[in-house]
Amino acid sequence: MNGQGAETRKYYIDNLRNYTILLLFPVHTFMIWNDFGSRFYIWQGENRILSTCIVAVNPWFMPLLFVLAGMSARFALERRSFREFVVQRIRKLLIPFICGMLLLVPFQSLFARKFFYHYTGSLWEHWVYFFTHVTDLSGYDGGFTPGHLWFVLFLFLISLFAVVLFRFIPYERAALRVEKMPVLGVVFLFIPVWLMYYLGNFGGFSIGKDLALFWAGYYVLSNDVVIGKLEHNGKWLAGLWGIVTVVSVGLYYRFSYYGDLWVNFIGWISILALLVMGKRYLDEKTRVTEYLNHASYPIYLLHQSILVALAYEVLGFCDILWLQVVCIGAGSFLLTLLAYHLIKRIPGLRIMVGIY
């Protein structure tokens, strides 16, 4: 997912991406108690507070990754040909996706099957079951699912499609028009993002919306003039983000309201505010930045399978909610880091998690 050149590297993009990926540990831990009307691989019952915490960040944390990927693609194509870009996407996205589908996702669906249906068969028998049973694509019944690797698949497909568009509409041709766009024009880009949400929507995972976010990152939000305008209006953007987040949390907590237009508006405002704050406070290279630039993508690939397996074990011996949350969230984080450090030392396994 990394794609910036050293001469154009903007460290706030790296840091925002890395910290957003780390946010998946609490989000997926809290999903074990979600009250959204759908289960998770391990589901322990409804908890409104933990579910509302997810609602506070859910409108923006995955959309932000697609915007950042689009921004990074623009800088990557400053030093790579289109062919080199596609080859790099195959190595970093397609190969880890295939490996993850073979080894990681069936593992987490195994624990869903054990938890909900008390499955006692072998891992091999479940692996066969996984690839021969297609139901709702959630995987919560042990059937086939892309799991959390939907993001990797979508990003790969979007990257291929985007390359075609970039040939017909080069960044330089669009830049002059984009730079004339007022800040309110950038804010109202949430409308096409929202409309694209209904294109290629698979159970709430919309490749149309993610494509729009990727394009917005590439053509609009990678432009320094646009970012400068957003910075100049940073205070009211941050204030608006705070207001809509508080309202969203209140509406969900009291009335379970989570409408599509509202969520897409909040998500877009959040992304703009986060880019401004990231540019201001996170645009530097630290040891954490350097470490996570290498580790964050493998962490993404590995984290959910480890979290689900750990949750299955923790819920089997612990009945105290806060202790369950801490053990699953912190424990899965530490185990994922351990797995990353073990895998990166084994040449045959490194490429499976995008390490070259």
N, C-alpha and C positions, 0 to 999 in steps of 0.2 A: 504493500500500500504506500510505501515511501517513494517519492518521485521527484524531489527537488535537487537541483544541482548546487554544488558548493558555492558557486559565484552568485547565485540568486537565492540562496537558502533564507527562508523566513522562519525563524525558530518558533514563533508563536503558532504557526501551523502545526509543527511537530508537537509542541507542548499541548495544544488543545486536543489533538488527536490522541496522544498518549494518555492524558488524564481522562478523556472520555471513555476510552477502552477500559481503564481501571474502574470506572463507574459501573461497569457491567457486573462486578462482584456483588455490591449491595443490591442492585436492581434484580438480578436473577435470584439472589437469596430471598428477597422480599416476595418474589413471584410465587414462592412456595405457599404463601398465605394470601394470594390475590383474591379479590372478590369481584372480578370482572365478568364472571359468568362462564369462564373457561378454566380448565385445569392447567397444571404444569406437569412436568415429568414426575415430580414428587409434589403432592398437594396436601397440606395439613389442615385446611379449613380457612375460612374467611377472616381477615383482620383488616378493618377499615383504615387504621392508622398507617400500617405498612403499605397498603394499596394506594393510599393518598400520597405517600412519599414517592411511589413510582410515577403517579400522575404528575407530580411536580416537575419531573425531568423527562418524562416519556415523549412529549411533543418535539423535543429538540435533540436528544443525545444520539440517536441513530441518523436522523437527517443531517446533523452537523458533520458526521463522518463522510457522507456523500458529497457535501459541499467542499470539505477539505480535500477529498480525493480529486474533485474537479479542479481546484486551485493547484494542487500538486501536479496534475496532468499537464497544465499549461506550462509550468516551469520545466517539467521533464521533457516536453517536446521542444524546448529551446535548445536542447543539446542532443536529442535523439531523433532519428527519422521515424516515420510512422511505422515502418516495418520493425525497427528495433523496439519501439514502444509496445507493439503487439506481442513480440517475442517475450519481452519482459513481463507482460501481463499473464502470458501463458505460464511462465515459470513461477511467478509470485502468487497467482490466483488460481488458475485452472488445476495445476498439479496438486497443490495443497487441498483444493476442494475435493478432487477425486480420492486422494489418500484419506482425507477426513471422513468422506462418505463410506469408505470401506472399513475404517478402523474406529473412528471416534463416535460418530452419530449412532451406529447400532449399539454401542456400549451404553450410551445414556438411555436409549429406548429400552434396553434390557432392564434397567432399574425401574423404569416406568411400569413395565409389564410385571415385574416382581412386586412392586408396591401396590398396584391396583388389582392385579389378577392372581397374585401369589404364585407366579411362575417359578417352577423348580427345575426346569430343564437345563441343558448345557448352553454355554455361550455359542457353540457352533450351531446348535439347533435354532437358537434365536437368530443368529446371523442369517440363516436361510429364511426364516420366517420374515425377517425385516425386509428382505428384498423380494418377497413373493406376496406380501400383503399390503395393499394400498387402500387406505380408508380416507380420513380427512386431512392427511399430510401433516398432522400435528405431532405424530409419534407418541402421543400420550397413552395410546393403547398398545404400543410396541410395534406398530406398523411403520411403513416407510415414511420418512420425512427428511428434508434437508437440514432440519434442526437449525442451529444458529449459523450454519454455513450458507443460509439463504443470502446473507450479506455478501459473502465472497462470490457466490454465483451471480447475483445481480450486478455486482461491481465489474465482474469480468465481461458479462454481456453488454453492459452499459459502455464499458471502455471500447469494445469492438464497434458498437454502433456509433459512438461519439467520434471515433477516428474518421468514419465516413463523412460525418457532418463537418468536421474540422477541415477536411480537404476542400469542401465547397465553400465554407465560410471561415476563412482563416481568422485567427484572433486579431491580427492587425487591422483587418477590414472592419471588424465590429467595434474595435477599441474607441475610435473617435466618437461614434454614436453613444456608446456606453458612458464615456466621460462627460457627455453633455446631460446625462440623466440627473435630475434633481434627487435629493434624498428621499422625498416622498414617492418618487417613481421607483426607487429601489425598495422601499417599504411595500409598495403595492404589487411587487412581484410575487407576493404570497398568493395572489389570485390565480395566475397560471399554475403555480405549484399545487394549489388546492384542486384545480380542475383536472390536472394530470393525475391526481390521486385515484381517480376512477378508471384510469387506463391501466390494464394489466394488474388488477388488484386481486391478490390471492389471500383471502382471509385476513385482510388488513395490511399485508405486505405488498406494496404497490411499486412495481418496476417503473411505471409511468412517472410517478412522483419523484422517485429516486433519480431517474434520468433528468428530470427538470432541475433538481437540486445540483446534480453534477454539472449540467450546462451552466447554471447560475454561478457556480463556483469557478468554472473555467472562463467564461466570457465577462462576468460582472465583478465578482468579489475578489478575483486575483488582480484586478486593476488598481494600481496604487492611487490613482486619482479618486476612484470611488471610495476606497478605504479611507482616504484623507477626508472626504466629505462626511463619512460616517463618524470618524473621530471628532470632527468639529461639532457634530451633533450628539456626541457620546452621552452627555448627561441626561438628555431627555429620552434617548433610546434605553439607557440603563434603568431610568425611572419607570418607563412604560413597561419594560420587561418585568420589573418587580411588581408592578400593579397587576398586570395580566396573570402573572404566576399566582399571586395571592388570591385573586378572584377565581382562577381555575381550581385551585386547591379547595377553596370554600364551596364552590359549586359542586365539586365532586363529593366532598366529605358530607355535605348536607343533603344533596339532591341526586347524586350519581350522574351528574350531567357531564358529557364528554363528546360534544358534537363535532363533526368533521371540519366544518368551516372554522369554528372557534379554535380547534386544536391546531390546524394548519397555520392560522394567524399567529397564535402563541409561539409555535415552533419557529416561524420565520423571524419574528421579532427577537426571540431568544438567540437565534443564530447571529443576527446582526449585532446585538449587544455583546455577545461572547467574542465575536471577532474584534470588536473595538477594544474590549478589556484585555483580550489576549495580546493584541498589538501593543497595548500600553504597558502591560505588566508581565507578559510572558515571552517577549521577543528577545530571549537570550539563551545561550547555550550553557547548560550546567551539566554536572555529572549525571544528574537524574535524567536530563534530556538525552544525553549520549547513551545511557544505559537503555532507556525505554525505546529509543529509536530502533534498537536491535531486538528488544524483547517484546514490545507491545503486540506485534502481529502474531508471533507464536503464542503469546498469552491469550489473545483472542481465540485462536483456533483450539487451544487446549482447555480453556477455563470451564466451559459448561459441562463437559463430560465428567470432569473431576468434581465439580460442584454437585452435580446430581448424585454421583456415587457416594460422596461424603454425606450428603443430606439423607440418603437412605439409611446409612449407618447411624448417624447422629440421632435421627428421630426414633431409632429403635431402642435407644437406651436413655435418652434425656427427655424430660417432660416440661422443662422450664423454658418458656418462650424466649426470653431475652438471651438465655444461655445457648439455646438452639441457633438463634440468629447469629450470635458472635462466633460460635464454633464453625458454622457452615460458611459464613462470609470470610472470616479471617483464615480459617483452616484451608478453604479452597484456594485462597490467594497464595498462601505459603506453599501448598502442594503444587500449584501450577508453576510457581517460580522454580521449585525443585525439579519438576518435570522438564521445564525449559532448559535448565542448566545441564541436566543429564542428556537430553536429546541433542543439544548443540555440540556435544563431544563425540557423537556417533555419526560418521559421515553418511551412512546409508539412511539415517533417519532425519538428518538435517533438512534435506530438500522437501520432506513431507510437511514441514511447518514453515516453508518459505525461507530457510536460512541457506545462503550460498556463500 
